[in-house]
Amino acid sequence: MDSNALKNVLNLTPGNEVKFLGLTWKFLLPEEKLAKNVLFAPTFLCDSSIMPDYIKNAFSHCPYKIVIYCARDEQLEKRPPKLPGMSFKEYANVSTQKINQKNISGVIGIIFAKPHLDGIYISIVCSSTFVDGKSVPTKLGLILQTTMLNYATTVLGFKNAYNHAANLNLVKYYRKLGWVLTNQICGVNDEISQKFSNVVSEAELNELLNSYDLSLIKNLSGYPMRLCNINMDEMFQILIKDISAVYPNIVKILKEKTTLCLPKQNFSDALINVFDTNEKTRRFDESFDITHADDDDD
């Protein structure tokens, strides 16, 4: 593994970009827009329960944003220019021509976050895992999350983080990373957070989730979770352990496959406009209080 390149990713700050795994990892400035030639299809990246409008609002209102670009070549079909004197009916019958266009950029990973209470709130983290129609573990999302937490702790000075898991499978995954299921802020414990913190095995976790009435804490955003007193040394160890097993496969995929780079035919109904950050949209969870999450209408 190229540990120096990974270190450069983990130390990203706003306005900077680095190369890792043949991909461009960029930490956008707070008001920075995506380039017009960057293809962004969130429904290709994210869980279907996460609505494109939510992603669009998150892009507009979260000051901390990291994106992963995947450059690829593409063959486009384009109709030649209409000749003088040619009728529109005649022009409609003119055959299209195939044109090779290089270095089309597609977003294959995102994480958006913002300050929240006594820490940082990760509004969304998604990454493409589909290669030739099959889901392949790439751990790009884990790298993004670790990078954002590293920035939050070392640069912003935050010690705590919050998010919402979209489903129970993600609740179980985040538990492995140290996150705790609760709608309370760090420093305030309740029954579920205490039990969740004491879980050791997967069987115990499943038993807890099956026995507890999760409707008491679940809201429209999902299952609230927190990560208190973030220990980046532990986070780095988890990251290295997780990606070491799949790293050779990731490298092979990115060298031999292009479908991970968001083929354009998948974009027909998936593209959304996240380029104009001045567009007036309903501000999402701006007054969100994790202790009163059910009151939030987003």
N, C-alpha and C positions, 0 to 999 in steps of 0.2 A: 504494500500500500504506500502511496505517496503521502507520507505523513506531513511533509512541509506544505504541500498543496492543501491538504485538509485543514491544517492549522491556519492557513491564510483565509479559508472560508469561515472558520470559527471566529476569526478576529475582524470580520467585516464591520465597517461602520458606514453611515449614510454618505452617499456620493461615490462610493468605491465599488469596484467589481473585480472578480478574480476568475481564473479558469481552474476547473477541477472536473475530472472524469470526461474531459472534452466538452464540458458545458460551461456556460457563462452564468456566474452567480453574482447578482447585483443587488446592493442595498440602496433603494431609491431614496432620494431626498424627500422630505415631507410633502412638498407640493409638486414633485416631479410626476410627469405623465409618461405613460408607456409610449414608445415610438409608434408612429402610424403603421409601420410595416411589421409590427409584432402581432402575431396571431394569438388570441387568448380565448380559449373555449373552456370556461369553468365547469360545464357539465361533463366534460371529458376528464377533468381532473378530480372533481370532488364527489362526495357521496350524494346520491340523488335527493336526499332529504334536505340538502343545503340549497336554498333557492338562489338563482342568479342575481336577483335583486339584492339579496343580503350581501352577496360577494361584491356587487357594485358599490353598495353603501360602505362596506368595510374598506374598500380601496380608497374611496373618497375621504373617509373620516378617520382612518388610522394613520398616524404619523410615521409609524415604523413598518416598512414593507420590504421584504426580500423576495426576489423572483429568480427563477432559473430559466434561462433560455436554451433552446436546443436548435442550432442552425442546421439546415438541410438544403439539399437541392431539390428542385421541383420542375416538372414539365407541365407547362400551361398550354391550353388551347385558346388561341386568340384570332379573331377575324381581322383580316387586313383592312386598311383604311378604305372608305367608300370613295370610288373614283368620280371625278366631275361628270355630271350628266347622267349618272346611274340612278335609276329609281330605287326607292326603298324596297320595292318588291323584288327587283333584280338583286339588290344587295343582300337581301335575306337568304338568297340561294347560294351566296358565295361561301365556299368551304372554309372552315377554320384551319389555322396553321398551328403546328406544335412548336412551342418556343421553350427553350431551356432557361429557367431562371434560377440563379444560384443564391444560396445563403438566405433562404426564407427563415425567419426566426419564429419559433413557437414557444410559448410559456409552458413548461412542464412541471413547475413547482411554485407554490406561493405560500407566504406566511405574512399575515397582517396583524399588528398589535398596537395597543395604546395604553397610556397610563390609566390605572384603575385603583381606587382606594389606596391601599398601602403597597401597591405593587404594579405589575403589568398584566394586562388582560390580552390573551391570545384569541383574537376574534375568529381566525380561520387559519388552518394549515392543510394544504392538499398537495398531492404529487401524483404524476402519472405512473401507473404500474402496468399498463396494458401493452403487451408486445404480441403482435399477430393474434389478437383477440383473447390472449390469455393473461391473467394477472401474474406478474412477476415481482417478488419483493426487491425493492431497490434501496429502501431506507433513506430516500431523499427527504422525506418528511421529517424523519428523526434528526437528520443533519440540520435542516432548517430550524427546527425547534431548539436544538442545542445552541445554534448560532444566535438566535434571538435571545435566549436566556442568558447567554454569555454577555451580549451587549447590554441587556437590562441590568445585570449585576455589576459588571465592571465599569461601564460608562455612565449609566443612568443612576446607579446606586440602589436599585430595587433589590429587595431580599425575598419577595414573595411573588407568586404568579397565580393567575386564575384562568380558567377556560370552561368550556362546556363540551362534553363528549356527546356526539350525535347519537350514539347507540351504546348498548351494553358491551359489545365487543371492544369498543374503544375505551370504555370504562376499565375493562380488564387490562387492556394494553397500557393505559396510562398508569394503572396501579404498579406495573412492573417498573415504571420510570420514577416512582415515588409519589405520584399524585394521590390525593385523598378525596373521596366522594363526600361532599358536604355543601350546604348553602351558607355556611358561616365563614366569616373572614378569619385570617390567621390570628391565632391567639384566643379564639373562642371555639370551644369544643362542644359537640353535641353527641348524642348516642351513636349515630351512624359514623361520624368521623373517628370516634374512639375505637369502635369495632373494626372499622376499615383499616386503621393504622396497625391493629394487632394481627391482621390476616397474614398468614405465612404461606400456605399452600394454595394452589388453584382450587382444590376441593373446598377449602374453607371459604374462599372468595365466592364460589358458586352458591354455597349454602347460605352465606350472608345475603347475597343479592336475591335469592329465592325467598328468603324468610322476611325480608324487610319490605315495607310498603313504600316503594320508590316513588309513587305518585305524590308523596308528601314533599319531595324536593325537586322532582322533575318539572321543568317549565318548557315554554315554547322553543327555547334555545337548546334544550337537551338536558343532560345531567351535569350539574355544577360541580367543579372540582377545583382543588387548590394545591399549590406546591409551596410550602413554607420554608423559610430559612434555606434558600437554594444553595446547595453545595456543588459547585461546578466541577470539582475534582471527581465526585461521584458520577455526575452527568457525563463527563468525558469518558470515564471507565465503561459506563453502560453503552455509550455510543461506539467505542472501539470494539467492544465485545460483540455488539449486534451487527455491525457492518463488516467485520472481519470475515464472517462466515459467508457473506454474499458478495463480497467485493470482487472476486474474480469473475463471477457471473455478471455483475453490473458492467464491468469493463468489456466483457465479451458482447453483451447486448448492445452497448453503445457503439461498439466498433462495427458490428455486423448488421444491425437492424436500423431501420429508419422509422418504423411505425411508432416508436416511443416519442418521436419528435412531432407528434400531432399532425398526422396526414390531413390535408385540407378537406378531403371529402367528408370527414367527420364533423366539419364545422357548420354545415348547412343551417341548422337551427340552434346552434350552440353559442355562437358569438354574441358577446354583449359589448356595449361601448363603455369602457373604463378609461377612456383617454382624456375626456374633458372633466377635470376635477372641479370646475366652476359650475357645472350643471346643478340645478336645484333639485335635490331629492330629499325625501323624508329622512331625517337624521335618525340613525338606529342606536338604540340603547344608550343614548347620551346621558340619561339620568339613572342608568342601571345600578342598582344596589343589590349585591349578591345575597343579602339577607332578606330581600323582598323581591326575589326574582319573578315570582308569579304575578307581580303587579305590572311587569314590563310587557308591552303589547307587541314586541318584536320577537 
